[in-house]
Amino acid sequence: MKVRAVPGPALPEGLAGRSVHWYGGPYAADRVADRLGLALLEPPDDWLTRLPHEFTGRRIERMTLAGARTARGPVFVKPPSDKSFPAAVYADGSRLPQGTDATTVLVSDVVAFAAEYRLFLLDGRIAAASRYAVHGRLDAAPLADDPCEGDVRRFARRLLDVAGAALPSAVTVDVGLLADDTGGTGGGTRWAAVEANMAWFSHSYACEPDAVLDVVLRATGPRARVTPRDRPFLRAPAGPSTDRWTAGSTG
């Protein structure tokens, strides 16, 4: 594959008529998707909110930024998929950053994860996986080297059996082990979904690169290759930004 990296909106030469894939920021992708005939798969904004409590371990609501500003106590607030403002615990809604009131956000109870894992999924199965954090600190390692590998895979299987059909065929899902109030692991049995993200905008951490690439190529590519099963998950343009982006082309 030929890979091109461009810091601005101008398209590199030689991409016309080629099968183009994408790995990079969502707003930059929105600027060039039509010109490249590019399809971008993303999970629904409300996927987490529709999960049974046994898979989340916390209350999660989808609302507008204006609604989130009314929160009276500590809450965790994040954009569903992009990075328009930092995902963080806010002391109350008044501490949220400025932004368009109609912006969609996810608001959840405050919890802590003892360990967190990124799963690159292809056709409902784990193609690549990595631990990425321990007690909130970056600590990447291949899933195969982690003592919780079996538990991660079993929880992911149960989660996908229940909610995998509501995700595109290529996507990332983060899962984690909830910590108890003392900073422990709560007996090591309470697993929860952290979030779902676009594979083409997800860090690979210590995942096997070739397997990650397989997922990314499915998650973003020519519109003509999108299957009927994935059409409901096509991204709609979300507006301008200035993030960097990378385009890869084949054929």
C-alpha positions as CSV (number, residue, x, y, z in Angstrom):
1,M,0.0,0.0,0.0
2,K,1.0,3.6,-0.6
3,V,0.6,5.7,2.4
4,R,0.2,9.5,2.3
5,A,0.2,11.9,5.3
6,V,-1.1,15.4,4.9
7,P,-1.3,18.2,7.5
8,G,-4.1,20.1,5.8
9,P,-7.2,19.8,3.6
10,A,-5.4,19.5,0.3
11,L,-5.5,16.0,-1.2
12,P,-2.2,14.4,-2.3
13,E,-1.8,13.8,-6.0
14,G,-2.4,10.3,-7.5
15,L,-5.4,9.2,-5.4
16,A,-8.1,9.7,-8.0
17,G,-9.5,6.4,-9.2
18,R,-7.8,4.4,-6.5
19,S,-9.3,2.3,-3.6
20,V,-8.6,4.6,-0.7
21,H,-8.7,3.8,3.1
22,W,-8.3,6.1,6.0
23,Y,-6.6,6.2,9.4
24,G,-6.9,9.5,11.2
25,G,-9.1,12.2,12.6
26,P,-12.9,12.2,12.0
27,Y,-13.3,15.9,11.0
28,A,-10.4,15.8,8.6
29,A,-12.0,12.6,7.1
30,D,-15.3,14.5,6.7
31,R,-13.6,17.1,4.6
32,V,-12.3,14.6,2.1
33,A,-14.7,11.7,2.2
34,D,-16.8,12.8,-0.7
35,R,-13.8,13.5,-2.9
36,L,-12.3,10.1,-2.2
37,G,-15.6,8.1,-2.3
38,L,-14.7,7.1,1.2
39,A,-17.1,5.1,3.5
40,L,-16.4,5.4,7.3
41,L,-18.0,3.0,9.7
42,E,-18.7,4.1,13.3
43,P,-20.6,2.6,16.2
44,P,-23.9,4.2,17.2
45,D,-23.7,7.1,19.8
46,D,-26.1,5.3,22.1
47,W,-24.6,1.8,22.0
48,L,-23.3,2.0,25.6
49,T,-26.6,3.5,26.9
50,R,-28.6,0.5,25.5
51,L,-26.4,-2.2,27.2
52,P,-27.9,-4.0,30.1
53,H,-26.5,-2.9,33.5
54,E,-24.6,-6.2,33.9
55,F,-22.3,-5.1,31.0
56,T,-21.7,-1.5,32.2
57,G,-21.7,-1.5,36.0
58,R,-22.8,2.1,36.0
59,R,-25.6,4.5,34.8
60,I,-24.9,5.9,31.4
61,E,-27.2,8.5,29.6
62,R,-27.0,10.1,26.2
63,M,-28.0,13.8,26.2
64,T,-27.0,17.2,24.9
65,L,-24.2,19.2,26.3
66,A,-26.9,21.7,27.5
67,G,-28.5,18.9,29.5
68,A,-25.2,17.7,31.0
69,R,-24.6,21.3,32.3
70,T,-27.4,20.8,34.7
71,A,-25.6,17.9,36.6
72,R,-25.3,18.9,40.3
73,G,-22.7,16.4,41.4
74,P,-19.5,14.7,40.0
75,V,-20.1,13.0,36.6
76,F,-18.0,11.5,33.9
77,V,-18.7,13.2,30.5
78,K,-17.4,12.4,27.1
79,P,-18.3,12.9,23.4
80,P,-19.5,9.5,22.1
81,S,-16.8,9.0,19.5
82,D,-14.8,12.2,18.5
83,K,-12.4,14.1,20.8
84,S,-14.2,17.5,20.6
85,F,-13.4,18.0,24.3
86,P,-11.6,15.9,27.0
87,A,-13.4,12.9,28.4
88,A,-13.1,13.4,32.2
89,V,-14.7,13.5,35.6
90,Y,-16.3,17.0,36.1
91,A,-17.2,18.2,39.6
92,D,-20.5,19.3,38.3
93,G,-22.1,20.4,35.0
94,S,-21.0,24.0,35.3
95,R,-17.3,22.8,34.9
96,L,-17.9,21.4,31.4
97,P,-16.0,23.2,28.6
98,Q,-17.7,25.7,26.3
99,G,-19.4,24.2,23.2
100,T,-22.5,24.0,21.1
101,D,-25.4,23.2,23.5
102,A,-26.8,20.6,21.0
103,T,-23.6,18.6,21.0
104,T,-24.3,14.9,21.9
105,V,-22.5,13.6,25.0
106,L,-22.5,10.6,27.2
107,V,-22.9,11.2,30.9
108,S,-22.2,8.4,33.4
109,D,-21.6,7.6,37.1
110,V,-18.0,8.0,38.2
111,V,-16.2,4.6,38.4
112,A,-12.6,3.5,38.4
113,F,-11.1,0.7,36.3
114,A,-8.3,-1.5,37.7
115,A,-7.3,-2.4,34.1
116,E,-8.5,-1.5,30.6
117,Y,-8.2,-3.4,27.3
118,R,-8.7,-2.4,23.7
119,L,-10.3,-5.0,21.3
120,F,-10.2,-4.6,17.6
121,L,-13.2,-6.6,16.3
122,L,-13.8,-8.0,12.9
123,D,-17.1,-9.8,12.1
124,G,-17.9,-10.1,15.8
125,R,-14.6,-11.7,16.8
126,I,-11.4,-10.3,18.4
127,A,-8.8,-9.8,15.7
128,A,-6.3,-8.0,17.9
129,A,-6.2,-6.9,21.5
130,S,-4.1,-5.1,24.0
131,R,-4.1,-3.9,27.6
132,Y,-3.7,-0.1,27.6
133,A,-4.1,1.1,31.2
134,V,-3.7,-0.1,34.8
135,H,-5.5,2.0,37.4
136,G,-5.9,4.9,34.9
137,R,-2.2,5.0,33.9
138,L,-1.0,4.1,30.4
139,D,0.5,0.6,30.6
140,A,0.3,-1.1,27.2
141,A,0.9,-4.9,26.8
142,P,-0.3,-7.6,24.4
143,L,-3.4,-9.3,25.7
144,A,-1.6,-12.7,25.4
145,D,0.9,-11.5,28.1
146,D,-1.8,-10.4,30.5
147,P,-3.0,-12.7,33.3
148,C,-6.6,-11.6,32.7
149,E,-6.6,-12.7,29.0
150,G,-9.1,-15.5,29.6
151,D,-11.5,-13.3,31.6
152,V,-11.3,-10.5,28.9
153,R,-12.1,-13.0,26.1
154,R,-15.0,-14.6,28.1
155,F,-16.5,-11.2,28.9
156,A,-16.1,-10.0,25.3
157,R,-17.8,-13.1,24.0
158,R,-20.8,-12.6,26.4
159,L,-21.0,-8.9,25.5
160,L,-20.9,-9.5,21.7
161,D,-23.4,-12.3,21.9
162,V,-25.9,-9.8,23.4
163,A,-24.9,-6.5,21.7
164,G,-22.5,-7.3,18.8
165,A,-25.2,-7.0,16.2
166,A,-25.6,-3.4,17.1
167,L,-22.0,-2.7,16.0
168,P,-20.4,-2.4,12.6
169,S,-18.4,-5.4,11.3
170,A,-15.2,-3.6,12.0
171,V,-14.9,-1.6,15.2
172,T,-13.0,-1.2,18.5
173,V,-14.5,-1.9,21.9
174,D,-12.8,-1.2,25.2
175,V,-13.5,-3.3,28.2
176,G,-12.2,-3.1,31.8
177,L,-12.1,-4.6,35.2
178,L,-13.9,-2.3,37.7
179,A,-11.9,-1.3,40.8
180,D,-13.6,-1.4,44.2
181,D,-13.8,1.6,46.6
182,T,-10.4,0.7,48.2
183,G,-8.5,0.7,44.9
184,G,-8.6,-3.1,44.6
185,T,-10.3,-5.2,41.9
186,G,-13.5,-6.0,43.7
187,G,-12.6,-9.7,43.7
188,G,-11.6,-9.6,40.1
189,T,-15.0,-10.6,38.8
190,R,-16.8,-7.3,37.7
191,W,-16.1,-6.6,34.1
192,A,-17.7,-3.8,32.2
193,A,-17.7,-2.2,28.7
194,V,-15.8,1.1,28.7
195,E,-16.8,2.4,25.2
196,A,-16.9,1.6,21.5
197,N,-15.0,3.6,18.9
198,M,-14.2,3.9,15.2
199,A,-11.4,1.5,14.3
200,W,-9.9,4.1,12.0
201,F,-9.5,6.5,14.9
202,S,-8.2,4.1,17.6
203,H,-4.7,3.8,19.0
204,S,-3.4,0.2,18.5
205,Y,-1.3,0.2,21.7
206,A,0.4,-3.2,21.8
207,C,-1.9,-4.9,19.3
208,E,-0.5,-7.0,16.5
209,P,-0.2,-4.5,13.6
210,D,-1.2,-6.7,10.7
211,A,-4.4,-7.7,12.5
212,V,-5.2,-4.1,13.3
213,L,-4.8,-3.2,9.7
214,D,-7.3,-5.8,8.6
215,V,-9.9,-4.2,10.9
216,V,-9.0,-0.6,9.7
217,L,-9.3,-1.6,6.1
218,R,-12.8,-2.9,6.6
219,A,-13.8,0.0,8.7
220,T,-12.9,2.6,6.1
221,G,-12.8,2.1,2.4
222,P,-14.6,2.6,-0.9
223,R,-18.3,3.2,-0.6
224,A,-19.0,0.6,-3.3
225,R,-17.7,-2.1,-1.0
226,V,-19.9,-1.4,1.9
227,T,-22.2,-4.4,2.6
228,P,-25.9,-4.0,3.4
229,R,-25.2,-5.1,7.0
230,D,-22.8,-2.2,7.5
231,R,-24.8,0.6,5.7
232,P,-26.6,1.7,8.9
233,F,-23.2,2.4,10.5
234,L,-21.9,4.9,7.8
235,R,-20.7,8.1,9.3
236,A,-22.4,11.3,8.4
237,P,-20.2,14.4,8.0
238,A,-19.8,16.2,11.3
239,G,-18.2,19.5,10.4
240,P,-14.8,21.2,9.9
241,S,-11.7,20.8,12.1
242,T,-8.0,21.1,11.8
243,D,-6.8,17.6,12.9
244,R,-4.1,15.7,11.0
245,W,-5.0,12.8,8.8
246,T,-3.5,9.8,6.9
247,A,-4.8,8.3,3.7
248,G,-3.7,4.9,2.4
249,S,-4.5,3.6,-1.1
250,T,-4.4,0.4,-3.0
251,G,-5.2,-0.9,-6.5
